[in-house]
Amino acid sequence: MGEVRKLQKKLRQIENLEIKISLTPEEKFKISRKAELRSRLAELQLQLSGPQQTLGIVGDGKKEKMKRQVEDAPEALPSQTPPASKILKGEEESRPLETPAPAARQRKTGGGAETGRWKERTEPAEVSAHCPDVSGGRPDSDNERLVQQEEAEFSSLQSSWEKAKFRLRLLEGHNDIVTCVVAVDNLVVSGSRDTTVKVWHVPTATEHKNLGGHTGGVTCLSAPPPEYCRRLARSLSLSDKERFILSGSADCYVKIWALSIGQCVKSIYTFNAVTALCFVPEEDGYIITGSDGGKVQAWSWHTFENCQSINAHQEAVTSIQSQGPLVFSGSAEGGVSVWENHCSDRDPLRLLHHWSSQVTGCGGGRMTLSPRGDRVLLAYGRAWLKNLHWRSGTMSRLTNHSSITGVTDCVHQTGGLLIGSCYDVANGESSLNIFSLPQCRYLASLTWPHATRILCFAAWTTGSGDHRWVTGGRDLIVWEQLPSSGKQRGDVTARRDSRLESCSLESEGDTEDDEETDEYEEKDSDEGRDSGCDVTEDGGSGSWLRCVLQ
């Protein structure tokens, strides 16, 4: 298995090298060997597993970390997937007779009442399959009817996603990887490491505007709400219908663009490479930026002056999101901070909580955040999504890939859906996994021919309720949902991964599976150093962002 791990590690390194704007001859040579390494890895896996077997899914036991899975007889491996009833170590282990259903367990370990959709009903399937009522009581008929109704609703939703059809349209124009996307009305705005911001007309899938002005790669975008756009438009004597876009770049500038005229109306110099930003629609409005050095800064939307600068993180800030007056920042070292905006002219941000990598279990690369209520979902370049209860620091995780070679680059919540990108560095396959909220139950995986790695995602719905998505990475693609009952064929294949169906949102302290993966990574890093291989691309110093900024 040593050679398998080395090949998997090298493929991870190559995938991170490929997103660099400039490459050395040595790096180009490494990338040229990707197909050869994948072919060799497939041969080794076939030799180790046999023609009907694959490597064990994420969650195998410590003693058999790479245990083989016979796909025709999954019942032969009962330890393959961790039970959904796994409880937190420490305090929870002292109460073994009180194992609640997953959603109920989230409320208990969350340390108090929850807000938003996470507080909604418990998961019916898990109640019967994993979390029996050990107290001996029998649920009354109302509860039984509620469970049946919820299960029927989930089955209907699952069936509809199995039949989902999407038309894909490729938007061509960028010369490098697309790092960020936002949707505004019928327009899609994309930022790229080719230093440009492009505006696309969705109905015709054509380029509407090319916004050039940055001298470094564009790393982040944000769209202020219409009411804040009207305020700025009036001050600039522009139409009240004008929409604006914020762009952040490695050139240390935040630029504000007027979409209809395609011009930059304001530039803010931040003194640091901008790696993340968001808009906070409170009072006069605030622009919050994150830098490659871990600094979080607040800027007034009214005066465009700096209100606050905080050395918030040890490494690059990779994601900033807002939720009402709250601001969430995540960094390459794995830390997550929660801020409250007090809407003052000076120092508007007040730190509510900071959770280090020891709590989140993340670190060593790009983290993406998606907050909702008292929960924040974290994607951090591994096979799982992490779920942080930001008030208490309680962590749980959701399996998003069936192999340890899986990578999750972005996560998004829209309506009642959780969408996570999924990429396998071993074979280059890419997909989107769909889960239902609030229980995070797996619905389906969407794949398409020649799918490339997805680094960013945006979503909206039409007036009729159909989904419209845009994904960015090597390719910039608009997804248009088609009527499932229509005769028109879609470009996307909806399938069910049986290995994900048995995985649910599970609580964790530092689970055996996390320890196992950590050992796997550390061992590979040691091997890389011993052999003189460059392993910094997967290290713990924000290397993905260094690729962005070069």
BAMINU-347707 format. One record per residue (C-alpha): x, y, z negated. Coordinates in steps of 0.05 Angstrom, whole numbers, plus 5000, padded with zeros to 4 digits. Last residue first. Layout:
<rs>
R      x      y      z
R      X      Y      Z
...
</rs>
This chain:
<rs>
R      x      y      z
R   5034   5678   5157
R   4975   5697   5113
R   4929   5640   5128
R   4984   5588   5120
R   5002   5619   5054
R   4929   5610   5037
R   4933   5536   5048
R   4996   5536   5006
R   4961   5562   4944
R   5016   5539   4897
R   4994   5470   4875
R   5022   5427   4930
R   4988   5399   4991
R   5027   5440   5042
R   5089   5436   4998
R   5102   5364   5015
R   5160   5372   5063
R   5194   5304   5068
R   5263   5293   5039
R   5250   5220   5024
R   5254   5229   4949
R   5212   5292   4952
R   5158   5258   4992
R   5158   5198   4946
R   5149   5244   4887
R   5092   5279   4922
R   5060   5212   4938
R   5064   5190   4866
R   5034   5256   4843
R   4976   5250   4892
R   4959   5179   4873
R   4967   5194   4799
R   4919   5252   4806
R   4871   5208   4844
R   4871   5156   4789
R   4863   5208   4735
R   4803   5236   4772
R   4774   5166   4779
R   4786   5151   4706
R   4744   5211   4689
R   4770   5275   4658
R   4708   5298   4622
R   4656   5278   4673
R   4582   5278   4686
R   4555   5244   4747
R   4515   5272   4806
R   4497   5209   4844
R   4531   5157   4886
R   4492   5096   4912
R   4470   5132   4975
R   4541   5153   4990
R   4566   5083   5008
R   4503   5072   5049
R   4522   5128   5095
R   4458   5147   5131
R   4459   5175   5201
R   4437   5236   5239
R   4470   5243   5307
R   4476   5314   5335
R   4470   5338   5407
R   4394   5334   5407
R   4349   5305   5460
R   4288   5343   5482
R   4225   5301   5480
R   4196   5336   5420
R   4173   5304   5355
R   4235   5324   5316
R   4227   5396   5338
R   4297   5424   5350
R   4344   5455   5300
R   4394   5504   5330
R   4467   5497   5307
R   4516   5550   5330
R   4588   5527   5337
R   4656   5561   5329
R   4710   5510   5340
R   4777   5499   5307
R   4743   5522   5243
R   4674   5553   5241
R   4603   5529   5231
R   4539   5566   5246
R   4471   5544   5223
R   4399   5556   5244
R   4345   5516   5210
R   4272   5517   5230
R   4222   5550   5183
R   4177   5581   5237
R   4204   5650   5223
R   4274   5624   5233
R   4319   5600   5177
R   4390   5620   5158
R   4457   5587   5148
R   4532   5602   5145
R   4592   5555   5143
R   4668   5558   5140
R   4727   5510   5146
R   4696   5455   5188
R   4745   5404   5216
R   4730   5384   5288
R   4674   5342   5317
R   4691   5309   5384
R   4620   5282   5391
R   4571   5300   5336
R   4558   5280   5264
R   4504   5296   5213
R   4502   5257   5148
R   4437   5243   5112
R   4395   5252   5049
R   4439   5244   4987
R   4407   5264   4922
R   4435   5328   4891
R   4380   5331   4837
R   4363   5405   4849
R   4366   5402   4908
R   4369   5352   4964
R   4435   5331   4996
R   4460   5338   5067
R   4530   5317   5088
R   4561   5352   5148
R   4610   5312   5191
R   4682   5306   5215
R   4724   5248   5238
R   4799   5260   5245
R   4819   5188   5231
R   4861   5192   5168
R   4848   5265   5152
R   4774   5250   5142
R   4731   5312   5142
R   4666   5327   5106
R   4630   5393   5100
R   4579   5399   5045
R   4507   5422   5050
R   4460   5427   4991
R   4388   5436   5010
R   4325   5463   4976
R   4332   5532   5007
R   4404   5541   5026
R   4464   5519   4985
R   4532   5518   5018
R   4597   5479   5007
R   4663   5485   5044
R   4729   5449   5054
R   4713   5378   5030
R   4769   5330   5050
R   4765   5254   5054
R   4827   5210   5051
R   4803   5182   4984
R   4746   5150   5023
R   4670   5150   5020
R   4663   5225   5023
R   4619   5275   4986
R   4618   5243   4917
R   4585   5290   4868
R   4618   5315   4805
R   4600   5339   4736
R   4633   5390   4692
R   4611   5425   4628
R   4645   5492   4618
R   4589   5518   4574
R   4563   5580   4610
R   4592   5562   4678
R   4559   5494   4684
R   4609   5472   4737
R   4591   5422   4792
R   4650   5393   4830
R   4643   5367   4902
R   4684   5306   4916
R   4730   5278   4971
R   4782   5332   4960
R   4797   5400   4990
R   4770   5443   4934
R   4695   5450   4941
R   4662   5478   4878
R   4589   5483   4861
R   4571   5534   4809
R   4514   5522   4760
R   4476   5568   4712
R   4431   5593   4768
R   4461   5579   4836
R   4534   5592   4853
R   4571   5566   4915
R   4646   5571   4909
R   4703   5551   4956
R   4772   5531   4930
R   4834   5529   4975
R   4893   5491   4950
R   4930   5456   4892
R   4877   5460   4839
R   4813   5429   4813
R   4798   5390   4750
R   4750   5445   4729
R   4768   5445   4656
R   4844   5436   4660
R   4841   5480   4722
R   4820   5538   4677
R   4750   5562   4662
R   4742   5637   4650
R   4678   5664   4621
R   4642   5731   4613
R   4695   5779   4640
R   4669   5850   4647
R   4669   5884   4715
R   4649   5957   4721
R   4717   5984   4701
R   4704   6057   4718
R   4643   6086   4753
R   4597   6039   4716
R   4550   5986   4745
R   4558   5937   4687
R   4577   5880   4734
R   4584   5815   4697
R   4643   5769   4713
R   4651   5694   4717
R   4721   5666   4728
R   4740   5599   4759
R   4810   5569   4756
R   4836   5516   4804
R   4906   5543   4819
R   4882   5566   4887
R   4831   5612   4857
R   4757   5620   4845
R   4718   5684   4831
R   4645   5689   4811
R   4609   5756   4806
R   4545   5766   4767
R   4498   5826   4774
R   4452   5787   4821
R   4491   5727   4844
R   4557   5746   4877
R   4611   5703   4909
R   4687   5708   4912
R   4731   5653   4941
R   4805   5639   4952
R   4836   5685   4899
R   4911   5670   4906
R   4949   5647   4845
R   4953   5662   4770
R   4883   5692   4767
R   4849   5755   4740
R   4902   5809   4746
R   4848   5861   4744
R   4839   5925   4785
R   4779   5970   4774
R   4739   6027   4805
R   4777   6036   4870
R   4746   6090   4914
R   4698   6076   4971
R   4656   6135   4946
R   4586   6106   4948
R   4603   6032   4960
R   4650   6037   4900
R   4708   5988   4899
R   4723   5932   4850
R   4788   5892   4850
R   4807   5821   4831
R   4881   5804   4832
R   4907   5733   4841
R   4969   5749   4883
R   4936   5733   4950
R   4881   5782   4934
R   4808   5783   4916
R   4758   5837   4933
R   4693   5862   4903
R   4655   5916   4942
R   4604   5951   4898
R   4534   5980   4906
R   4503   6044   4882
R   4460   6007   4831
R   4472   5932   4842
R   4479   5899   4910
R   4547   5866   4897
R   4584   5855   4963
R   4635   5799   4970
R   4709   5791   4984
R   4764   5739   4992
R   4837   5735   5015
R   4857   5808   5020
R   4932   5817   5025
R   4949   5869   4972
R   4957   5945   4971
R   4881   5952   4978
R   4876   6000   5036
R   4803   6015   5051
R   4783   6029   5123
R   4717   6062   5143
R   4674   6071   5205
R   4704   6015   5247
R   4667   6014   5313
R   4623   5965   5350
R   4567   6015   5363
R   4511   5969   5342
R   4553   5931   5291
R   4580   5988   5249
R   4644   5959   5219
R   4673   5969   5149
R   4746   5949   5143
R   4781   5921   5082
R   4856   5927   5091
R   4915   5890   5061
R   4941   5866   5130
R   4922   5795   5109
R   4851   5815   5124
R   4783   5831   5095
R   4721   5846   5136
R   4657   5883   5115
R   4598   5884   5163
R   4548   5940   5174
R   4478   5943   5202
R   4447   6005   5234
R   4372   6008   5231
R   4372   6076   5195
R   4408   6103   5257
R   4474   6138   5245
R   4488   6206   5215
R   4547   6178   5175
R   4515   6191   5107
R   4450   6165   5135
R   4483   6100   5159
R   4515   6089   5091
R   4448   6093   5055
R   4414   6051   5108
R   4467   5996   5102
R   4454   5993   5027
R   4380   5981   5041
R   4396   5929   5095
R   4436   5883   5048
R   4513   5885   5055
R   4543   5832   5101
R   4609   5800   5079
R   4670   5773   5116
R   4735   5739   5096
R   4805   5719   5120
R   4819   5761   5183
R   4891   5748   5204
R   4935   5809   5204
R   4938   5873   5246
R   4865   5888   5238
R   4834   5936   5289
R   4795   5896   5340
R   4720   5887   5338
R   4698   5848   5399
R   4623   5857   5410
R   4565   5817   5438
R   4598   5751   5456
R   4546   5703   5484
R   4505   5647   5455
R   4442   5674   5489
R   4395   5671   5430
R   4453   5678   5380
R   4485   5743   5404
R   4556   5740   5378
R   4598   5792   5342
R   4673   5781   5339
R   4723   5802   5286
R   4795   5798   5310
R   4863   5785   5277
R   4876   5719   5315
R   4868   5688   5246
R   4794   5693   5258
R   4731   5728   5234
R   4662   5711   5259
R   4597   5751   5261
R   4533   5716   5283
R   4476   5760   5308
R   4401   5750   5311
R   4391   5783   5243
R   4460   5783   5209
R   4495   5715   5200
R   4564   5709   5169
R   4626   5670   5188
R   4697   5661   5161
R   4764   5629   5179
R   4757   5616   5254
R   4821   5584   5278
R   4858   5617   5335
R   4847   5648   5403
R   4775   5667   5391
R   4729   5673   5452
R   4684   5612   5459
R   4619   5602   5422
R   4600   5529   5429
R   4525   5514   5428
R   4497   5455   5390
R   4425   5432   5395
R   4400   5399   5333
R   4354   5340   5319
R   4331   5313   5252
R   4300   5244   5252
R   4339   5218   5192
R   4328   5286   5161
R   4252   5277   5164
R   4257   5208   5132
R   4297   5235   5074
R   4246   5290   5063
R   4189   5240   5063
R   4226   5194   5016
R   4240   5252   4970
R   4167   5273   4968
R   4146   5201   4954
R   4197   5195   4898
R   4172   5260   4868
R   4100   5237   4871
R   4116   5170   4841
R   4154   5202   4784
R   4097   5251   4771
R   4046   5194   4773
R   4087   5155   4722
R   4093   5216   4678
R   4018   5226   4680
R   4006   5153   4665
R   4046   5155   4601
R   4118   5133   4597
R   4130   5072   4553
R   4174   5077   4491
R   4227   5025   4476
R   4280   5075   4456
R   4324   5049   4513
R   4284   5085   4565
R   4322   5062   4626
R   4376   5105   4658
R   4407   5073   4718
R   4355   5047   4766
R   4288   5072   4739
R   4308   5142   4719
R   4358   5147   4775
R   4304   5139   4827
R   4259   5191   4795
R   4311   5247   4789
R   4293   5295   4734
R   4251   5356   4748
R   4276   5427   4751
R   4329   5460   4709
R   4381   5461   4764
R   4332   5502   4807
R   4345   5566   4769
R   4360   5574   4696
R   4386   5526   4644
R   4371   5519   4570
R   4427   5497   4525
R   4495   5465   4520
R   4501   5442   4592
R   4513   5371   4567
R   4439   5364   4551
R   4413   5400   4612
R   4458   5360   4659
R   4437   5296   4624
R   4365   5313   4639
R   4382   5320   4712
R   4420   5254   4711
R   4369   5213   4670
R   4385   5209   4597
R   4432   5162   4559
R   4412   5169   4486
R   4432   5101   4459
R   4506   5113   4469
R   4508   5175   4424
R   4580   5180   4400
R   4604   5174   4472
R   4570   5241   4487
R   4614   5279   4438
R   4680   5251   4463
R   4677   5226   4535
R   4621   5248   4579
R   4571   5197   4602
R   4569   5147   4659
R   4495   5134   4674
R   4506   5144   4748
R   4548   5081   4748
R   4616   5088   4782
R   4615   5059   4852
R   4658   4999   4868
R   4649   4964   4802
R   4593   4919   4830
R   4636   4895   4887
R   4604   4832   4913
R   4538   4869   4922
R   4569   4905   4981
R   4566   4842   5023
R   4569   4859   5097
R   4613   4919   5084
R   4666   4879   5048
R   4702   4932   5008
R   4775   4926   4993
R   4805   4951   4928
R   4852   5009   4937
R   4853   5031   4865
R   4848   4961   4838
R   4871   4968   4766
R   4844   5039   4760
R   4774   5022   4783
R   4745   5045   4850
R   4708   5112   4849
R   4721   5137   4918
R   4706   5082   4967
R   4748   5020   4976
R   4788   5014   5040
R   4751   4980   5096
R   4730   4909   5113
R   4702   4869   5171
R   4766   4864   5213
R   4811   4848   5154
R   4830   4893   5097
R   4905   4896   5092
R   4921   4882   5165
R   4865   4928   5189
R   4888   4983   5142
R   4959   4976   5168
R   4937   4981   5240
R   4893   5042   5226
R   4951   5077   5191
R   4997   5063   5251
R   4946   5093   5299
R   4936   5153   5254
R   5011   5164   5250
R   5019   5161   5326
R   4961   5209   5337
R   4991   5258   5287
R   5063   5254   5315
R   5058   5319   5355
R   5041   5356   5290
R   5109   5337   5260
R   5145   5360   5323
R   5109   5427   5320
R   5130   5434   5248
R   5203   5422   5266
R   5199   5472   5324
R   5172   5524   5275
R   5098   5542   5277
R   5061   5608   5277
R   4986   5615   5263
R   4983   5560   5211
R   4921   5517   5213
R   4958   5457   5243
R   5005   5453   5184
R   4948   5438   5136
R   4925   5379   5180
R   4997   5356   5186
R   5007   5355   5111
R   4944   5314   5100
R   4968   5266   5154
R   5034   5259   5119
R   4999   5241   5054
R   4956   5188   5088
R   5018   5159   5120
R   5055   5156   5054
R   4995   5125   5020
R   4990   5070   5073
R   5065   5058   5068
R   5060   5046   4993
R   5000   5000   5000
</rs>
